[in-house]
Amino acid sequence: MKAKIIAPVIALFLFWGVMSAQEKPSIPAIDRVRLAEAFRLADRVGNQVWKDWNKAPFAVLLVTSEYEFLLRHPAPSQDFVPLGHDSLLKSDVYYRKRTQSTGFLATFPVIKGSMISTIVVGHAENTSARTSTPWVVTLLHEHFHQLQYSQPTYYADVNALDLSHGDQSGMWMLNFPFPYDKKEVQDEFAVLSKSLAAVIEAPRANRSQKFAEYMRARDEFRQLLAADEYRYLSFQFWQEGIARYTEYQIAKLAAAKFKPSKEFRGLKDYVSFQQTADSLRARISKQLRTQKLADSQREVVYPFGAAEGLLLDMVSPRWKSRYFAEKFDLGRYYPAK
């Protein structure tokens, strides 16, 4: 009689044990491959683009339709459940129910009780990157933000810009009242952008004249702006534009010095890093020549700041050694007149 009772009880425990294992989520296979490639790429070439980049945090929150998976974060909040160590990703993994947008590709301190900036990112298909290789390169754009934010005086120096106008949320970085709709500013910015495109595309023999023309246009544009407007735009070129520049440099260096893994090359949407680098470079020039300040507004800072990074490589090759010491104005790094 007892045996007849015990057997169903054991079966019930086994059933619930199987169900519990089945309910435990896991990082989708394609995202594990993409993340592993991003980590490998950063380890292999990151310090060749920026000195000591490997010392910055590389915490990532992967957002899927139901769950969020936290990697490489030293202090997960109590709402996360441990999944164990992932040998491919070389990280302990934690999960919780989804709280963030599946389309995110951004970096901010998302984990409760921690000020560590974390990359919050959805599946490639749900983000602006769309496919695997651009997604990996853009993840390193966000990782570069982690390097910026981890500088010892970054936040104090940002506050010293005096641009928040009392906004303590940080949203002023997106909502600052820059005069995007002022026709004179629009017209002069279009001239400036085309001049910048001309100088970065010019043959070496013609570059000096084009560079002089650009610097004059830069000075003229600055004179149109109020002091805080210039500080804001310069800050955005420094922060977001150089992050886009870093995307391009990572893709270019990966094409020359990095061998993608067999698993990454086997993804259906795989394209080469060379193709991605060429696409990024072409897009920078095209946007400089075609985008309009009134339409794109803050988005103009990405190609413009990236192009200034390319120009600085040409005219002031040691500019990166000053980047974190003399923050928020790329104009400081140009050769003295």
Secondary structure, DSSP 8 states (H G I E B T S, - for coil): -HHHHHHHHHHHHHHHHHHHHHHS----HHHHHHHHHHHHHHHHHHHHHSTTGGGS---EEEE-SSEEEEES-SS--TT-EEEEEETTTTEEEEEEE--S-TT-EEEE--STT----EEEEE-GGGSTT-SHHHHHHHHHHHHHHHHHHTSTTHHHHHHHT--STT--SSTHHHH----TT-HHHHHHHHHHHHHHHHHHHS-GGGHHHHHHHHHHHHHHHHHHS-HHHHHHHHHHIIIIIHHHHHHHHHHHHHHHH----HHHHTSTT---HHHHHHHHHHHHHHHHHH--HHHHGGGGHHHHHHHHHHHHHHH-TTTHHHHTTS-S-GGGGS---
